Amino acid sequence: MAKPIEPTPTLRGKDAIRFIQNMIKEERNPDPKRIARLNRADKIRIEESSDLDLSA
């Protein structure tokens, strides 16, 4: 039997500040490798969905 999923712990103090700083940094200057990976995933998803025969 699988273990139940535990909730994510709440960030406090220095961890919370570091998390927010990282989020702001990523928002201002997104990682090009991450953006490229997301674009490839979107392209694959679109190609796969267009291969489906929806006329059935």
DRENDO-1510 file (C-alpha; in Angstrom, 1 decimal, always signed):
<recs>
REC; n; res; u; v; w
REC; 1; MET; +0.0; +0.0; +0.0 .
REC; 2; ALA; +1.3; +3.5; -0.9 .
REC; 3; LYS; +2.1; +6.0; +1.8 .
REC; 4; PRO; -0.1; +9.0; +2.0 .
REC; 5; ILE; +1.2; +12.2; +0.5 .
REC; 6; GLU; +2.3; +14.6; +3.2 .
REC; 7; PRO; +1.7; +18.4; +2.9 .
REC; 8; THR; +4.7; +20.6; +2.0 .
REC; 9; PRO; +6.1; +22.2; +5.1 .
REC; 10; THR; +5.7; +25.9; +5.5 .
REC; 11; LEU; +8.8; +27.9; +4.8 .
REC; 12; ARG; +9.8; +30.3; +7.6 .
REC; 13; GLY; +12.7; +32.7; +8.3 .
REC; 14; LYS; +15.8; +32.5; +6.1 .
REC; 15; ASP; +14.3; +29.7; +3.9 .
REC; 16; ALA; +11.3; +31.8; +3.1 .
REC; 17; ILE; +13.4; +34.8; +2.3 .
REC; 18; ARG; +15.7; +32.7; +0.0 .
REC; 19; PHE; +12.7; +31.2; -1.7 .
REC; 20; ILE; +11.2; +34.6; -2.5 .
REC; 21; GLN; +14.5; +36.0; -3.7 .
REC; 22; ASN; +14.9; +33.0; -6.0 .
REC; 23; MET; +11.3; +33.5; -7.4 .
REC; 24; ILE; +12.0; +37.2; -8.0 .
REC; 25; LYS; +15.3; +36.4; -9.7 .
REC; 26; GLU; +13.7; +33.8; -12.0 .
REC; 27; GLU; +10.8; +36.1; -12.8 .
REC; 28; ARG; +13.2; +38.9; -13.9 .
REC; 29; ASN; +15.7; +36.7; -15.7 .
REC; 30; PRO; +14.3; +33.3; -16.6 .
REC; 31; ASP; +16.7; +30.4; -17.1 .
REC; 32; PRO; +17.1; +29.9; -20.9 .
REC; 33; LYS; +17.6; +26.2; -20.5 .
REC; 34; ARG; +14.3; +25.9; -18.6 .
REC; 35; ILE; +12.5; +28.0; -21.2 .
REC; 36; ALA; +13.9; +25.8; -24.0 .
REC; 37; ARG; +12.8; +22.6; -22.2 .
REC; 38; LEU; +9.3; +24.0; -21.7 .
REC; 39; ASN; +9.1; +25.0; -25.4 .
REC; 40; ARG; +10.2; +21.5; -26.5 .
REC; 41; ALA; +7.6; +19.9; -24.2 .
REC; 42; ASP; +4.9; +22.1; -25.7 .
REC; 43; LYS; +6.0; +21.2; -29.2 .
REC; 44; ILE; +5.9; +17.5; -28.5 .
REC; 45; ARG; +2.5; +17.8; -26.8 .
REC; 46; ILE; +1.1; +19.7; -29.8 .
REC; 47; GLU; +2.5; +17.2; -32.2 .
REC; 48; GLU; +1.1; +14.2; -30.3 .
REC; 49; SER; -2.4; +15.8; -30.0 .
REC; 50; SER; -2.5; +16.5; -33.7 .
REC; 51; ASP; -1.7; +12.8; -34.4 .
REC; 52; LEU; -4.9; +11.7; -32.6 .
REC; 53; ASP; -7.8; +10.8; -34.9 .
REC; 54; LEU; -10.7; +12.7; -33.4 .
REC; 55; SER; -13.1; +11.7; -36.2 .
REC; 56; ALA; -14.0; +8.3; -34.6 .
</recs>
